[in-house]
């Protein structure tokens, strides 16, 4: 994985995303920081999403957050200034999130995705670069100004 990127990857999950997060870590091999606390059924995905988002905001790092559906962590992460979190369900949405929206946090659902598909999504997200087309820069700037 190291050939895809130089930025650090901050990864975290709640109990609903634990198994998938472990598979993602195995796939990445290196270059990540796992901020996941000791898990129990009472953990709260907003806490994990907020910690990942705060570590990514204002840096060149990227984040990967996994909960049961990916919905809660994406809503939470997007509340942090400088975060563009994208809930991705396939390679196309991962590519578009990076290429058109300059997403810096990938959100996925551990109860929604099969492991093989999730790893394809991670790979596509990490290997895709933000487009240099002016229209995409203009749009991302508008989002960031909200």
N, C-alpha and C positions, 0 to 999 in steps of 0.2 A: 504494500500500500504506500509506502514512503515515496515511491516514484510519482504519485499523483500530485503531491502538495508539500509545501514546507510549513504551512501554518499548523498550529497546535489545534487539536480537536478536544473540546470539552464535552463529556458524555455523562448523562444521568438518566435515571428512571425511577418509577415507583414499582410497587410489587407487580402491577399488571404488565410491565415491560421488562422485568428482570431477565427472563430467559432469552429474549431477543437481544437485549443489551449485551449479555455475555457472548452471544454469537457474533455480534458486531465487533466487540473487543478482540475476539479471536481472529476475525477477518482482518482487522486493522493491524494487529500485531504490535504496533508501536505508534508513538506520536500522539497519544491521547492521555487525558487526565479524567479519571472516573471520579465524579464527585458524589456518587450515590452513597447515602448513609446506610447503616445497617437497616435492612428492610423488615417491616412487619405489615400486617394487614391494615394497620391504622395509619400508615404513612400518607402524606398529603402531596399529591403531584404538584400543586402550585408552589410549594416550598422548593422542590427539586428544580422545576422549570425556572423559577426566579433566580436560583443560584447559578444555573448554567447561563442564563441570559445575562446576568450581571458580570460574569467572567468573560463573556464574549463581547459585550458592548464596548465600543471604543478601541477594539484590538483587531488584529488580523486573524484571530482564532475563529474557528467555526464550532458550532454546537450540534449535538445530536441528543434529542430528548425523546424518551419512549415511555408512554403510559398505555393503558388498555386500548384506547382508540386513537390517541394522538391529538384529540380535539382539545382536551383541557390544557395540556402543556403548550399547545400552539396559541391558544387564547391568552394564557398567562404570560408566556415569553414575549408576545407582541405588545405587552403593556410597558416594556422596558425601552426607553429611548435608545435608538440606534440598532434595535433588533428588527429583523425581517425574517420571522419564523414562518416556515411553509410546511403544512401537513401534506405529505406526499404518499401516494398509493401505488405509484408505478414509476418506471424509468422516465417516461415523458414528463410527468409533473415535476420530478426531481430536476430534469434538465431545464425546463422552463423556469422553475423557481430560481435557479442560479443564473441562467443566461439572460432572462428578461427582467427579473426582479431583484437580482443580487442578494438573494436570501443568504443569511449567515447562520441560520439555525434550521436543521432538518428535524421535523417531528414525524413520528411514526406510531402506529398502534400495534402493540404486542399481541393483542387478541384479534387483530384484523388481518395481519400479513403473515404469510408463510415465510419461514426463514430464508429460503432461496431468493424469493422476490425482494425481501427487505435488503439483502446483501447487494443485489443488483441496484437497488435504489441508492444505497450508500455509495457504491462505486460511481454511479452516474453523477450524484450530487458533488462528490469530491473531485471528479475529473473535469467537470464543466466549469468554464470561466464565464464571467459576466461579459455580455456583449459590449462592444465599443460604440455601437450605434447611438447617435445623439438622442433619439426618441426614448430609448431605455434609460439613459442617464437622466433625462428630463423627468420621466415618470418616477424613478426612484427618488430623485430630489424632492418631488412633490410629496411622496409618502413620508420621507424623512422630516419634512417641515410640519407635518401634522402634530 
